[in-house]
Amino acid sequence: MTIAKKFFSKPQLATVRRPVQEMAGTMARLLQEHIESTRTEPTSLIFEPELVLRHSA
């Protein structure tokens, strides 16, 4: 496949980027709060992913 054909292929490649560092930092903070008993109720969080469109294989 030539380079030109890669740009016009359907569907294009896509990945989902997750905020792993933010997730890890938040989970560490919540765990520390739980250990110190300052937080006892369950916590539900949603981290926004980012769709990244790719142009080649």
C-alpha positions in Angstrom: 0.0 0.0 0.0 1.4 3.4 -0.9 1.5 6.3 1.5 -1.2 8.1 -0.4 -3.6 5.2 0.0 -3.0 5.1 3.8 -4.4 8.6 4.1 -7.6 7.7 2.3 -8.3 4.3 3.9 -11.6 3.8 5.6 -11.9 3.6 8.5 -8.9 5.5 9.8 -7.0 4.2 12.8 -8.0 5.7 16.1 -6.9 5.2 19.7 -8.3 6.4 23.0 -5.9 8.3 25.3 -6.6 7.9 29.0 -5.3 10.3 31.6 -3.3 7.6 33.4 -1.1 10.0 35.5 -4.2 11.9 36.7 -6.0 8.7 37.5 -3.0 7.3 39.4 -2.5 10.5 41.4 -6.2 10.7 42.3 -6.3 7.1 43.4 -3.2 7.5 45.5 -4.7 10.6 47.2 -8.0 8.7 47.8 -6.2 5.7 49.2 -4.2 7.9 51.6 -7.4 9.6 52.8 -8.9 6.2 53.4 -5.9 5.0 55.4 -6.0 8.2 57.5 -9.7 7.7 58.0 -10.6 11.2 56.8 -12.7 9.7 54.0 -15.0 6.8 54.7 -17.7 7.0 52.0 -17.2 5.4 48.6 -16.1 7.7 45.8 -17.1 7.4 42.1 -15.0 9.3 39.6 -15.1 9.6 35.8 -12.0 10.5 33.9 -12.5 11.9 30.4 -10.7 9.9 27.7 -9.5 11.6 24.5 -10.1 10.2 21.0 -7.0 10.4 18.9 -7.4 9.9 15.2 -4.4 8.4 13.4 -3.5 8.8 9.7 -1.4 5.7 9.0 -1.0 2.1 9.9 
